[in-house]
Amino acid sequence: MDVINFSYTQFLGFYCLIFIPLGLLQLLNINLKKDLLIAITRMSLQLIIIGLYLQTLFKLHIIWLNFILLFLMILFSALIICKRTKVKFKAAAFSILLGNSIALIIILPFLLIFTLNAKPWWGAQYMIPIAGMILGNSLTVNVIALDKWYTSVKEKHNEYQFFLAIGTKNPNLPFMRQAVKSAIEPQIANMMGVGVVFLPGIMTGQILSGTSPLLAVKYQSILFVAIFTSAMISVCTTLFLLSRDSFDSYGRLRW
């Protein structure tokens, strides 16, 4: 089966559908029209830039260029997480960077070398898209978890002080547990609906490109496992490191 291509005229024509949500926002008097336009413009420009950059990476096939891009992806992920939560960048940057890095170090080589047998495993064609999916999901999970954790600790600080006063070994654990649960539950619900409620984007894209549905299922399944596992590693590592340095000797938040 050949890949269905389409012209830039058709591409731009489909973009005109964005006027529908813009019209609805105007009708409902919701002040998000500017944000939507900025988001759609930024998304388009970022995708064009990364598309051109990936084409160059595929041709050059240089390992250090691939890892520079990977590092930038991790860095921007940390910036976005801090921006979307109440956590200050200086306080959380190291924990988030390390959490995402550890998740990638554990998941990427195992997936690329032992499962997909990609040669070379560091090739941009495989490493960058998979790392992007992992980081994108970890970003969402970390935003939910960090926001929930910080809000809970701040609003229920007396409860934290109580746990500390009675000598609880890890008084922060109940808050971490609730934060992780809040972040992971949507991911579990999402997996429950796969194949019954919806077909994931990766699987749909592969089928549209002519890949056998069963092969697309295999790819989608291992990627779901990789994405969920990495998200758990990332968020648990980040929360553990962040909570360890967020309180002074009296159990007060440092920031």
Secondary structure, DSSP 8 states (H G I E B T S, - for coil): -------HHHHHHHHGGGHHHHHHHHHTT-TTHHHHHHHHHHHHHHHHHHHHHHHHHHHH--HHHHHHHHHHHHHHHHHHHHHHSSS-HHHHHHHHHHHHHHHHHHHHHIIIIIIS--SSTT-HHHHHHHHHHHHHHHHHHHHHHHHHHHHHHHHTHHHHHHHHHTT-S-TTHHHHHHHHHHHHHHHHHHHHHBTTTB--HHHHHHHHTT--HHHHHHHHHHHHHHHHHHHHHHHHHHHHHHHHTSB-TTS-B--
